[in-house]
Amino acid sequence: MTVRPEDVLPDDQDTADFGGVPLRKGTVAAFVRNAQSLEAAPEGSPEAEQLVAALADAVPQLRAIGVLDVFAPVSPRVRAVVDAVES
């Protein structure tokens, strides 16, 4: 059985609950954009720190929906954020 986006989160809803973890529409796309931005941000810069915080906030949500079970970050910086949250 295939699953379409509207099966997971209908058009008239902005959030859904996955095992007690609320997930807002756009969370996955925001994580990807922030991960891409982190690659361009100088390490230790205020921008990088904000991006790391945003990425870390999303890790439990991505784990709840299974994204991190089927996709692994290629970037060592993003992988380090995920590992830090989950350790």
Distance bins in CASP14 RR format, pairs under 12 A and 6 or more apart:
PFRMAT RR
TARGET T0000
AUTHOR 0000-0000-0000
RMODE 2
METHOD distances of the structure
MODEL  1
1 7 0 0 0 0 1 0 0 0 0 0 0
2 8 0 0 0 0 0 1 0 0 0 0 0
3 9 0 0 0 0 0 1 0 0 0 0 0
3 65 0 0 0 0 0 1 0 0 0 0 0
4 10 0 0 0 0 0 1 0 0 0 0 0
4 11 0 0 0 0 0 1 0 0 0 0 0
5 11 0 0 0 0 1 0 0 0 0 0 0
5 13 0 0 0 0 0 1 0 0 0 0 0
5 16 0 0 0 0 0 1 0 0 0 0 0
5 25 0 0 0 0 1 0 0 0 0 0 0
5 26 0 0 0 0 0 1 0 0 0 0 0
5 28 0 0 0 0 0 1 0 0 0 0 0
5 29 0 0 0 0 0 1 0 0 0 0 0
5 65 0 0 0 0 0 1 0 0 0 0 0
6 12 0 0 0 0 1 0 0 0 0 0 0
6 13 0 0 0 0 1 0 0 0 0 0 0
6 16 0 0 0 0 0 1 0 0 0 0 0
6 25 0 0 0 0 0 1 0 0 0 0 0
7 13 0 0 0 0 0 1 0 0 0 0 0
7 16 0 0 0 0 0 1 0 0 0 0 0
8 15 0 0 0 0 0 1 0 0 0 0 0
8 16 1 0 0 1 0 0 0 0 0 0 0
8 17 0 0 0 0 0 1 0 0 0 0 0
8 18 0 0 0 0 1 0 0 0 0 0 0
8 23 0 0 0 0 1 0 0 0 0 0 0
8 25 0 0 0 0 1 0 0 0 0 0 0
8 26 0 0 0 0 0 1 0 0 0 0 0
8 27 0 0 0 0 0 1 0 0 0 0 0
8 28 0 0 0 0 0 1 0 0 0 0 0
8 65 0 0 0 0 1 0 0 0 0 0 0
8 66 0 0 0 0 0 1 0 0 0 0 0
9 15 1 0 0 1 0 0 0 0 0 0 0
9 16 1 0 1 0 0 0 0 0 0 0 0
9 17 0 0 0 0 0 1 0 0 0 0 0
9 18 0 0 0 0 0 1 0 0 0 0 0
9 22 0 0 0 0 0 1 0 0 0 0 0
9 23 0 0 0 0 1 0 0 0 0 0 0
9 24 0 0 0 0 1 0 0 0 0 0 0
9 25 1 0 0 1 0 0 0 0 0 0 0
9 26 0 0 0 0 1 0 0 0 0 0 0
9 27 0 0 0 0 0 1 0 0 0 0 0
9 28 0 0 0 0 0 1 0 0 0 0 0
9 65 0 0 0 0 0 1 0 0 0 0 0
10 16 0 0 0 0 1 0 0 0 0 0 0
10 25 0 0 0 0 0 1 0 0 0 0 0
11 25 0 0 0 0 1 0 0 0 0 0 0
12 25 0 0 0 0 0 1 0 0 0 0 0
13 22 0 0 0 0 0 1 0 0 0 0 0
13 23 0 0 0 0 0 1 0 0 0 0 0
13 24 0 0 0 0 1 0 0 0 0 0 0
13 25 1 0 0 1 0 0 0 0 0 0 0
14 22 0 0 0 0 0 1 0 0 0 0 0
14 23 0 0 0 0 1 0 0 0 0 0 0
14 24 1 0 0 1 0 0 0 0 0 0 0
14 25 1 0 1 0 0 0 0 0 0 0 0
14 26 0 0 0 0 1 0 0 0 0 0 0
14 27 0 0 0 0 0 1 0 0 0 0 0
15 21 0 0 0 0 0 1 0 0 0 0 0
15 22 1 0 1 0 0 0 0 0 0 0 0
15 23 1 0 0 1 0 0 0 0 0 0 0
15 24 1 0 1 0 0 0 0 0 0 0 0
15 25 1 0 0 1 0 0 0 0 0 0 0
15 26 0 0 0 0 0 1 0 0 0 0 0
15 27 0 0 0 0 1 0 0 0 0 0 0
15 61 0 0 0 0 0 1 0 0 0 0 0
16 22 1 0 0 1 0 0 0 0 0 0 0
16 23 1 0 1 0 0 0 0 0 0 0 0
16 24 0 0 0 0 1 0 0 0 0 0 0
16 25 0 0 0 0 1 0 0 0 0 0 0
16 26 0 0 0 0 0 1 0 0 0 0 0
16 27 0 0 0 0 0 1 0 0 0 0 0
16 61 0 0 0 0 0 1 0 0 0 0 0
16 64 0 0 0 0 0 1 0 0 0 0 0
16 65 0 0 0 0 1 0 0 0 0 0 0
17 23 1 0 0 1 0 0 0 0 0 0 0
17 24 0 0 0 0 0 1 0 0 0 0 0
17 61 0 0 0 0 0 1 0 0 0 0 0
17 64 0 0 0 0 1 0 0 0 0 0 0
17 65 0 0 0 0 0 1 0 0 0 0 0
18 24 0 0 0 0 0 1 0 0 0 0 0
18 27 0 0 0 0 0 1 0 0 0 0 0
18 60 0 0 0 0 1 0 0 0 0 0 0
18 61 1 0 0 1 0 0 0 0 0 0 0
18 62 0 0 0 0 0 1 0 0 0 0 0
18 63 0 0 0 0 1 0 0 0 0 0 0
18 64 1 0 1 0 0 0 0 0 0 0 0
18 65 1 0 1 0 0 0 0 0 0 0 0
18 66 0 0 0 0 1 0 0 0 0 0 0
18 67 0 0 0 0 0 1 0 0 0 0 0
19 60 0 0 0 0 0 1 0 0 0 0 0
19 61 0 0 0 0 0 1 0 0 0 0 0
19 63 0 0 0 0 0 1 0 0 0 0 0
19 64 1 0 0 1 0 0 0 0 0 0 0
19 65 0 0 0 0 1 0 0 0 0 0 0
19 66 0 0 0 0 0 1 0 0 0 0 0
20 60 0 0 0 0 0 1 0 0 0 0 0
20 61 0 0 0 0 0 1 0 0 0 0 0
20 64 1 0 0 1 0 0 0 0 0 0 0
20 65 0 0 0 0 0 1 0 0 0 0 0
21 27 0 0 0 0 0 1 0 0 0 0 0
21 57 0 0 0 0 0 1 0 0 0 0 0
21 58 0 0 0 0 0 1 0 0 0 0 0
21 59 0 0 0 0 0 1 0 0 0 0 0
21 60 1 0 1 0 0 0 0 0 0 0 0
21 61 1 0 1 0 0 0 0 0 0 0 0
21 62 0 0 0 0 1 0 0 0 0 0 0
21 63 0 0 0 0 1 0 0 0 0 0 0
21 64 1 1 0 0 0 0 0 0 0 0 0
21 65 0 0 0 0 1 0 0 0 0 0 0
21 66 0 0 0 0 0 1 0 0 0 0 0
22 58 0 0 0 0 0 1 0 0 0 0 0
22 60 0 0 0 0 0 1 0 0 0 0 0
22 61 1 0 0 1 0 0 0 0 0 0 0
22 64 0 0 0 0 1 0 0 0 0 0 0
22 65 0 0 0 0 0 1 0 0 0 0 0
23 30 0 0 0 0 0 1 0 0 0 0 0
23 31 0 0 0 0 0 1 0 0 0 0 0
23 57 0 0 0 0 0 1 0 0 0 0 0
23 58 0 0 0 0 1 0 0 0 0 0 0
23 60 0 0 0 0 1 0 0 0 0 0 0
23 61 1 0 1 0 0 0 0 0 0 0 0
23 62 0 0 0 0 1 0 0 0 0 0 0
23 63 0 0 0 0 0 1 0 0 0 0 0
23 64 1 0 0 1 0 0 0 0 0 0 0
23 65 1 0 0 1 0 0 0 0 0 0 0
23 66 0 0 0 0 0 1 0 0 0 0 0
23 67 0 0 0 0 0 1 0 0 0 0 0
24 30 0 0 0 0 1 0 0 0 0 0 0
24 31 0 0 0 0 0 1 0 0 0 0 0
24 57 0 0 0 0 0 1 0 0 0 0 0
24 58 0 0 0 0 1 0 0 0 0 0 0
24 61 0 0 0 0 1 0 0 0 0 0 0
24 65 0 0 0 0 0 1 0 0 0 0 0
25 61 0 0 0 0 0 1 0 0 0 0 0
25 65 0 0 0 0 0 1 0 0 0 0 0
26 32 0 0 0 0 1 0 0 0 0 0 0
26 33 0 0 0 0 1 0 0 0 0 0 0
26 34 0 0 0 0 0 1 0 0 0 0 0
26 58 0 0 0 0 1 0 0 0 0 0 0
26 61 0 0 0 0 0 1 0 0 0 0 0
26 62 0 0 0 0 0 1 0 0 0 0 0
26 65 0 0 0 0 0 1 0 0 0 0 0
27 33 0 0 0 0 0 1 0 0 0 0 0
27 34 0 0 0 0 0 1 0 0 0 0 0
27 54 0 0 0 0 0 1 0 0 0 0 0
27 55 0 0 0 0 0 1 0 0 0 0 0
27 57 0 0 0 0 1 0 0 0 0 0 0
27 58 1 0 1 0 0 0 0 0 0 0 0
27 59 0 0 0 0 0 1 0 0 0 0 0
27 60 0 0 0 0 0 1 0 0 0 0 0
27 61 1 0 1 0 0 0 0 0 0 0 0
27 62 1 0 0 1 0 0 0 0 0 0 0
27 63 0 0 0 0 0 1 0 0 0 0 0
27 64 0 0 0 0 0 1 0 0 0 0 0
27 65 0 0 0 0 1 0 0 0 0 0 0
27 67 0 0 0 0 1 0 0 0 0 0 0
28 34 0 0 0 0 0 1 0 0 0 0 0
28 35 0 0 0 0 0 1 0 0 0 0 0
28 58 0 0 0 0 1 0 0 0 0 0 0
28 59 0 0 0 0 0 1 0 0 0 0 0
28 61 0 0 0 0 1 0 0 0 0 0 0
28 62 1 0 0 1 0 0 0 0 0 0 0
28 64 0 0 0 0 0 1 0 0 0 0 0
28 65 1 0 0 1 0 0 0 0 0 0 0
28 66 0 0 0 0 0 1 0 0 0 0 0
28 67 1 0 0 1 0 0 0 0 0 0 0
28 68 0 0 0 0 0 1 0 0 0 0 0
28 70 0 0 0 0 0 1 0 0 0 0 0
28 71 0 0 0 0 1 0 0 0 0 0 0
29 35 0 0 0 0 0 1 0 0 0 0 0
29 36 0 0 0 0 0 1 0 0 0 0 0
29 58 0 0 0 0 0 1 0 0 0 0 0
29 62 0 0 0 0 0 1 0 0 0 0 0
29 67 0 0 0 0 0 1 0 0 0 0 0
30 36 0 0 0 0 0 1 0 0 0 0 0
30 37 0 0 0 0 0 1 0 0 0 0 0
30 51 0 0 0 0 0 1 0 0 0 0 0
30 54 1 0 0 1 0 0 0 0 0 0 0
30 55 0 0 0 0 1 0 0 0 0 0 0
30 57 0 0 0 0 1 0 0 0 0 0 0
30 58 1 0 0 1 0 0 0 0 0 0 0
30 61 0 0 0 0 0 1 0 0 0 0 0
30 62 0 0 0 0 0 1 0 0 0 0 0
31 37 0 0 0 0 0 1 0 0 0 0 0
31 38 0 0 0 0 0 1 0 0 0 0 0
31 51 0 0 0 0 0 1 0 0 0 0 0
31 54 0 0 0 0 1 0 0 0 0 0 0
31 55 1 0 0 1 0 0 0 0 0 0 0
31 56 0 0 0 0 0 1 0 0 0 0 0
31 57 0 0 0 0 1 0 0 0 0 0 0
31 58 1 0 1 0 0 0 0 0 0 0 0
31 59 0 0 0 0 1 0 0 0 0 0 0
31 60 0 0 0 0 0 1 0 0 0 0 0
31 61 0 0 0 0 1 0 0 0 0 0 0
31 62 1 0 0 1 0 0 0 0 0 0 0
31 63 0 0 0 0 0 1 0 0 0 0 0
31 65 0 0 0 0 0 1 0 0 0 0 0
31 67 0 0 0 0 1 0 0 0 0 0 0
31 68 0 0 0 0 1 0 0 0 0 0 0
31 71 0 0 0 0 0 1 0 0 0 0 0
31 73 0 0 0 0 1 0 0 0 0 0 0
31 75 0 0 0 0 0 1 0 0 0 0 0
31 78 0 0 0 0 1 0 0 0 0 0 0
31 81 0 0 0 0 0 1 0 0 0 0 0
31 82 0 0 0 0 0 1 0 0 0 0 0
32 38 0 0 0 0 0 1 0 0 0 0 0
32 39 0 0 0 0 0 1 0 0 0 0 0
32 51 0 0 0 0 0 1 0 0 0 0 0
32 54 0 0 0 0 0 1 0 0 0 0 0
32 55 0 0 0 0 0 1 0 0 0 0 0
32 58 0 0 0 0 1 0 0 0 0 0 0
32 62 0 0 0 0 0 1 0 0 0 0 0
32 67 0 0 0 0 1 0 0 0 0 0 0
32 71 0 0 0 0 0 1 0 0 0 0 0
32 73 0 0 0 0 0 1 0 0 0 0 0
32 74 0 0 0 0 0 1 0 0 0 0 0
32 75 0 0 0 0 0 1 0 0 0 0 0
32 78 0 0 0 0 1 0 0 0 0 0 0
33 39 0 0 0 0 0 1 0 0 0 0 0
33 40 0 0 0 0 0 1 0 0 0 0 0
33 51 0 0 0 0 1 0 0 0 0 0 0
33 54 0 0 0 0 1 0 0 0 0 0 0
33 55 0 0 0 0 0 1 0 0 0 0 0
33 58 0 0 0 0 0 1 0 0 0 0 0
33 78 0 0 0 0 0 1 0 0 0 0 0
34 40 0 0 0 0 0 1 0 0 0 0 0
34 41 0 0 0 0 1 0 0 0 0 0 0
34 47 0 0 0 0 0 1 0 0 0 0 0
34 48 0 0 0 0 0 1 0 0 0 0 0
34 50 0 0 0 0 1 0 0 0 0 0 0
34 51 1 0 1 0 0 0 0 0 0 0 0
34 52 0 0 0 0 1 0 0 0 0 0 0
34 53 0 0 0 0 1 0 0 0 0 0 0
34 54 1 0 1 0 0 0 0 0 0 0 0
34 55 1 0 1 0 0 0 0 0 0 0 0
34 56 0 0 0 0 0 1 0 0 0 0 0
34 57 0 0 0 0 1 0 0 0 0 0 0
34 58 1 0 0 1 0 0 0 0 0 0 0
34 59 0 0 0 0 0 1 0 0 0 0 0
34 62 0 0 0 0 0 1 0 0 0 0 0
34 73 0 0 0 0 0 1 0 0 0 0 0
34 75 0 0 0 0 0 1 0 0 0 0 0
34 77 0 0 0 0 0 1 0 0 0 0 0
34 78 0 0 0 0 1 0 0 0 0 0 0
34 81 0 0 0 0 1 0 0 0 0 0 0
35 41 0 0 0 0 0 1 0 0 0 0 0
35 48 0 0 0 0 0 1 0 0 0 0 0
35 51 0 0 0 0 1 0 0 0 0 0 0
35 52 0 0 0 0 0 1 0 0 0 0 0
35 54 0 0 0 0 1 0 0 0 0 0 0
35 55 1 0 0 1 0 0 0 0 0 0 0
35 56 0 0 0 0 0 1 0 0 0 0 0
35 58 0 0 0 0 1 0 0 0 0 0 0
35 59 0 0 0 0 0 1 0 0 0 0 0
35 62 0 0 0 0 0 1 0 0 0 0 0
35 67 0 0 0 0 0 1 0 0 0 0 0
35 71 0 0 0 0 0 1 0 0 0 0 0
35 73 1 0 0 1 0 0 0 0 0 0 0
35 74 0 0 0 0 1 0 0 0 0 0 0
35 75 1 0 0 1 0 0 0 0 0 0 0
35 76 0 0 0 0 0 1 0 0 0 0 0
35 77 0 0 0 0 1 0 0 0 0 0 0
35 78 1 0 1 0 0 0 0 0 0 0 0
35 79 0 0 0 0 1 0 0 0 0 0 0
35 80 0 0 0 0 0 1 0 0 0 0 0
35 81 0 0 0 0 1 0 0 0 0 0 0
35 82 0 0 0 0 1 0 0 0 0 0 0
36 51 0 0 0 0 1 0 0 0 0 0 0
36 55 0 0 0 0 0 1 0 0 0 0 0
36 73 0 0 0 0 0 1 0 0 0 0 0
36 74 0 0 0 0 0 1 0 0 0 0 0
36 75 0 0 0 0 1 0 0 0 0 0 0
36 77 0 0 0 0 0 1 0 0 0 0 0
36 78 0 0 0 0 1 0 0 0 0 0 0
37 45 0 0 0 0 0 1 0 0 0 0 0
37 47 1 0 0 1 0 0 0 0 0 0 0
37 48 0 0 0 0 1 0 0 0 0 0 0
37 50 0 0 0 0 1 0 0 0 0 0 0
37 51 1 0 1 0 0 0 0 0 0 0 0
37 52 0 0 0 0 0 1 0 0 0 0 0
37 54 0 0 0 0 1 0 0 0 0 0 0
37 55 0 0 0 0 1 0 0 0 0 0 0
37 75 0 0 0 0 0 1 0 0 0 0 0
37 77 0 0 0 0 0 1 0 0 0 0 0
37 78 0 0 0 0 0 1 0 0 0 0 0
38 44 0 0 0 0 0 1 0 0 0 0 0
38 45 0 0 0 0 0 1 0 0 0 0 0
38 47 0 0 0 0 1 0 0 0 0 0 0
38 48 1 0 0 1 0 0 0 0 0 0 0
38 49 0 0 0 0 0 1 0 0 0 0 0
38 50 0 0 0 0 1 0 0 0 0 0 0
38 51 1 0 1 0 0 0 0 0 0 0 0
38 52 1 0 0 1 0 0 0 0 0 0 0
38 53 0 0 0 0 0 1 0 0 0 0 0
38 54 0 0 0 0 1 0 0 0 0 0 0
38 55 1 0 0 1 0 0 0 0 0 0 0
38 56 0 0 0 0 0 1 0 0 0 0 0
38 73 0 0 0 0 0 1 0 0 0 0 0
38 75 1 0 0 1 0 0 0 0 0 0 0
38 76 0 0 0 0 0 1 0 0 0 0 0
38 77 1 0 1 0 0 0 0 0 0 0 0
38 78 1 0 0 1 0 0 0 0 0 0 0
38 79 0 0 0 0 0 1 0 0 0 0 0
38 80 0 0 0 0 0 1 0 0 0 0 0
38 81 1 0 0 1 0 0 0 0 0 0 0
38 82 0 0 0 0 0 1 0 0 0 0 0
39 47 0 0 0 0 0 1 0 0 0 0 0
39 48 0 0 0 0 1 0 0 0 0 0 0
39 51 0 0 0 0 1 0 0 0 0 0 0
39 55 0 0 0 0 0 1 0 0 0 0 0
39 73 0 0 0 0 0 1 0 0 0 0 0
39 74 0 0 0 0 0 1 0 0 0 0 0
39 75 1 0 1 0 0 0 0 0 0 0 0
39 76 0 0 0 0 1 0 0 0 0 0 0
39 77 1 0 0 1 0 0 0 0 0 0 0
39 78 1 0 0 1 0 0 0 0 0 0 0
39 79 0 0 0 0 0 1 0 0 0 0 0
39 81 0 0 0 0 0 1 0 0 0 0 0
40 47 0 0 0 0 1 0 0 0 0 0 0
40 48 0 0 0 0 1 0 0 0 0 0 0
40 51 0 0 0 0 1 0 0 0 0 0 0
40 75 0 0 0 0 0 1 0 0 0 0 0
40 77 0 0 0 0 0 1 0 0 0 0 0
41 47 1 0 1 0 0 0 0 0 0 0 0
41 48 1 0 1 0 0 0 0 0 0 0 0
41 49 0 0 0 0 1 0 0 0 0 0 0
41 50 0 0 0 0 1 0 0 0 0 0 0
41 51 1 0 1 0 0 0 0 0 0 0 0
41 52 0 0 0 0 1 0 0 0 0 0 0
41 54 0 0 0 0 0 1 0 0 0 0 0
41 55 0 0 0 0 0 1 0 0 0 0 0
41 75 0 0 0 0 0 1 0 0 0 0 0
41 77 0 0 0 0 1 0 0 0 0 0 0
41 78 0 0 0 0 0 1 0 0 0 0 0
42 48 1 0 0 1 0 0 0 0 0 0 0
42 49 0 0 0 0 0 1 0 0 0 0 0
42 51 0 0 0 0 0 1 0 0 0 0 0
42 77 0 0 0 0 0 1 0 0 0 0 0
43 49 0 0 0 0 1 0 0 0 0 0 0
43 51 0 0 0 0 0 1 0 0 0 0 0
43 52 0 0 0 0 1 0 0 0 0 0 0
43 76 0 0 0 0 0 1 0 0 0 0 0
43 77 1 0 0 1 0 0 0 0 0 0 0
43 80 0 0 0 0 0 1 0 0 0 0 0
44 50 0 0 0 0 0 1 0 0 0 0 0
44 51 0 0 0 0 0 1 0 0 0 0 0
44 52 0 0 0 0 1 0 0 0 0 0 0
44 77 0 0 0 0 0 1 0 0 0 0 0
45 51 0 0 0 0 1 0 0 0 0 0 0
45 52 0 0 0 0 0 1 0 0 0 0 0
46 52 0 0 0 0 0 1 0 0 0 0 0
46 53 0 0 0 0 0 1 0 0 0 0 0
47 53 0 0 0 0 0 1 0 0 0 0 0
47 54 0 0 0 0 0 1 0 0 0 0 0
48 54 0 0 0 0 0 1 0 0 0 0 0
48 55 0 0 0 0 0 1 0 0 0 0 0
48 77 0 0 0 0 1 0 0 0 0 0 0
48 78 0 0 0 0 0 1 0 0 0 0 0
48 80 0 0 0 0 0 1 0 0 0 0 0
48 81 0 0 0 0 0 1 0 0 0 0 0
49 55 0 0 0 0 0 1 0 0 0 0 0
49 56 0 0 0 0 0 1 0 0 0 0 0
49 81 0 0 0 0 0 1 0 0 0 0 0
50 56 0 0 0 0 0 1 0 0 0 0 0
50 57 0 0 0 0 0 1 0 0 0 0 0
51 57 0 0 0 0 0 1 0 0 0 0 0
51 58 0 0 0 0 0 1 0 0 0 0 0
51 75 0 0 0 0 0 1 0 0 0 0 0
51 77 0 0 0 0 1 0 0 0 0 0 0
51 78 0 0 0 0 1 0 0 0 0 0 0
51 81 0 0 0 0 1 0 0 0 0 0 0
52 58 0 0 0 0 0 1 0 0 0 0 0
52 59 0 0 0 0 0 1 0 0 0 0 0
52 75 0 0 0 0 0 1 0 0 0 0 0
52 77 0 0 0 0 1 0 0 0 0 0 0
52 78 0 0 0 0 1 0 0 0 0 0 0
52 80 0 0 0 0 1 0 0 0 0 0 0
52 81 1 0 1 0 0 0 0 0 0 0 0
52 82 0 0 0 0 0 1 0 0 0 0 0
52 84 0 0 0 0 1 0 0 0 0 0 0
52 85 0 0 0 0 0 1 0 0 0 0 0
53 59 0 0 0 0 0 1 0 0 0 0 0
53 81 0 0 0 0 1 0 0 0 0 0 0
53 84 0 0 0 0 0 1 0 0 0 0 0
53 85 0 0 0 0 0 1 0 0 0 0 0
54 61 0 0 0 0 0 1 0 0 0 0 0
54 78 0 0 0 0 0 1 0 0 0 0 0
54 81 0 0 0 0 1 0 0 0 0 0 0
54 85 0 0 0 0 0 1 0 0 0 0 0
55 61 0 0 0 0 0 1 0 0 0 0 0
55 62 0 0 0 0 1 0 0 0 0 0 0
55 68 0 0 0 0 0 1 0 0 0 0 0
55 73 0 0 0 0 1 0 0 0 0 0 0
55 75 0 0 0 0 0 1 0 0 0 0 0
55 77 0 0 0 0 1 0 0 0 0 0 0
55 78 1 0 0 1 0 0 0 0 0 0 0
55 79 0 0 0 0 0 1 0 0 0 0 0
55 80 0 0 0 0 1 0 0 0 0 0 0
55 81 1 0 1 0 0 0 0 0 0 0 0
55 82 1 0 0 1 0 0 0 0 0 0 0
55 83 0 0 0 0 0 1 0 0 0 0 0
55 84 0 0 0 0 1 0 0 0 0 0 0
55 85 0 0 0 0 1 0 0 0 0 0 0
56 62 0 0 0 0 0 1 0 0 0 0 0
56 63 0 0 0 0 0 1 0 0 0 0 0
56 77 0 0 0 0 0 1 0 0 0 0 0
56 78 0 0 0 0 0 1 0 0 0 0 0
56 80 0 0 0 0 0 1 0 0 0 0 0
56 81 1 0 1 0 0 0 0 0 0 0 0
56 82 0 0 0 0 1 0 0 0 0 0 0
56 83 0 0 0 0 0 1 0 0 0 0 0
56 84 1 0 0 1 0 0 0 0 0 0 0
56 85 1 0 1 0 0 0 0 0 0 0 0
56 86 0 0 0 0 0 1 0 0 0 0 0
56 87 0 0 0 0 0 1 0 0 0 0 0
57 81 0 0 0 0 0 1 0 0 0 0 0
57 82 0 0 0 0 0 1 0 0 0 0 0
57 85 0 0 0 0 1 0 0 0 0 0 0
58 64 0 0 0 0 0 1 0 0 0 0 0
58 65 0 0 0 0 0 1 0 0 0 0 0
58 67 0 0 0 0 1 0 0 0 0 0 0
58 68 0 0 0 0 0 1 0 0 0 0 0
58 73 0 0 0 0 0 1 0 0 0 0 0
58 78 0 0 0 0 0 1 0 0 0 0 0
58 81 0 0 0 0 1 0 0 0 0 0 0
58 82 0 0 0 0 1 0 0 0 0 0 0
58 85 0 0 0 0 1 0 0 0 0 0 0
59 65 0 0 0 0 0 1 0 0 0 0 0
59 66 0 0 0 0 0 1 0 0 0 0 0
59 67 0 0 0 0 1 0 0 0 0 0 0
59 68 1 0 0 1 0 0 0 0 0 0 0
59 73 0 0 0 0 0 1 0 0 0 0 0
59 78 0 0 0 0 1 0 0 0 0 0 0
59 79 0 0 0 0 0 1 0 0 0 0 0
59 80 0 0 0 0 0 1 0 0 0 0 0
59 81 1 0 0 1 0 0 0 0 0 0 0
59 82 1 0 1 0 0 0 0 0 0 0 0
59 83 0 0 0 0 1 0 0 0 0 0 0
59 84 0 0 0 0 1 0 0 0 0 0 0
59 85 1 0 1 0 0 0 0 0 0 0 0
59 86 1 0 0 1 0 0 0 0 0 0 0
59 87 0 0 0 0 0 1 0 0 0 0 0
60 66 0 0 0 0 0 1 0 0 0 0 0
60 67 0 0 0 0 0 1 0 0 0 0 0
60 68 0 0 0 0 1 0 0 0 0 0 0
60 82 0 0 0 0 0 1 0 0 0 0 0
60 85 1 0 0 1 0 0 0 0 0 0 0
60 86 0 0 0 0 1 0 0 0 0 0 0
61 67 0 0 0 0 1 0 0 0 0 0 0
61 68 0 0 0 0 1 0 0 0 0 0 0
61 85 0 0 0 0 0 1 0 0 0 0 0
62 68 1 0 1 0 0 0 0 0 0 0 0
62 69 0 0 0 0 1 0 0 0 0 0 0
62 70 0 0 0 0 0 1 0 0 0 0 0
62 71 0 0 0 0 1 0 0 0 0 0 0
62 72 0 0 0 0 0 1 0 0 0 0 0
62 73 0 0 0 0 0 1 0 0 0 0 0
62 78 0 0 0 0 0 1 0 0 0 0 0
62 81 0 0 0 0 0 1 0 0 0 0 0
62 82 0 0 0 0 1 0 0 0 0 0 0
62 85 0 0 0 0 1 0 0 0 0 0 0
62 86 0 0 0 0 0 1 0 0 0 0 0
63 69 1 0 0 1 0 0 0 0 0 0 0
63 70 0 0 0 0 0 1 0 0 0 0 0
63 71 0 0 0 0 0 1 0 0 0 0 0
63 82 0 0 0 0 1 0 0 0 0 0 0
63 85 0 0 0 0 1 0 0 0 0 0 0
63 86 1 0 0 1 0 0 0 0 0 0 0
65 71 0 0 0 0 0 1 0 0 0 0 0
66 72 0 0 0 0 0 1 0 0 0 0 0
67 73 0 0 0 0 0 1 0 0 0 0 0
67 82 0 0 0 0 0 1 0 0 0 0 0
68 78 0 0 0 0 0 1 0 0 0 0 0
68 79 0 0 0 0 0 1 0 0 0 0 0
68 81 0 0 0 0 0 1 0 0 0 0 0
68 82 1 0 0 1 0 0 0 0 0 0 0
68 83 0 0 0 0 0 1 0 0 0 0 0
68 85 0 0 0 0 1 0 0 0 0 0 0
68 86 0 0 0 0 1 0 0 0 0 0 0
69 82 0 0 0 0 0 1 0 0 0 0 0
69 86 0 0 0 0 0 1 0 0 0 0 0
71 78 0 0 0 0 0 1 0 0 0 0 0
71 79 0 0 0 0 0 1 0 0 0 0 0
71 82 0 0 0 0 0 1 0 0 0 0 0
72 78 0 0 0 0 1 0 0 0 0 0 0
72 79 1 0 0 1 0 0 0 0 0 0 0
72 82 0 0 0 0 1 0 0 0 0 0 0
72 83 0 0 0 0 0 1 0 0 0 0 0
73 79 1 0 1 0 0 0 0 0 0 0 0
73 80 0 0 0 0 1 0 0 0 0 0 0
73 81 0 0 0 0 1 0 0 0 0 0 0
73 82 1 0 1 0 0 0 0 0 0 0 0
73 83 0 0 0 0 1 0 0 0 0 0 0
73 85 0 0 0 0 0 1 0 0 0 0 0
73 86 0 0 0 0 0 1 0 0 0 0 0
74 82 0 0 0 0 0 1 0 0 0 0 0
75 81 0 0 0 0 1 0 0 0 0 0 0
75 82 0 0 0 0 1 0 0 0 0 0 0
75 83 0 0 0 0 0 1 0 0 0 0 0
76 82 0 0 0 0 0 1 0 0 0 0 0
76 83 0 0 0 0 1 0 0 0 0 0 0
77 83 0 0 0 0 0 1 0 0 0 0 0
77 84 0 0 0 0 0 1 0 0 0 0 0
78 84 0 0 0 0 0 1 0 0 0 0 0
78 85 0 0 0 0 0 1 0 0 0 0 0
79 85 0 0 0 0 0 1 0 0 0 0 0
79 86 0 0 0 0 0 1 0 0 0 0 0
79 87 0 0 0 0 0 1 0 0 0 0 0
80 86 0 0 0 0 0 1 0 0 0 0 0
80 87 0 0 0 0 0 1 0 0 0 0 0
81 87 0 0 0 0 0 1 0 0 0 0 0
END
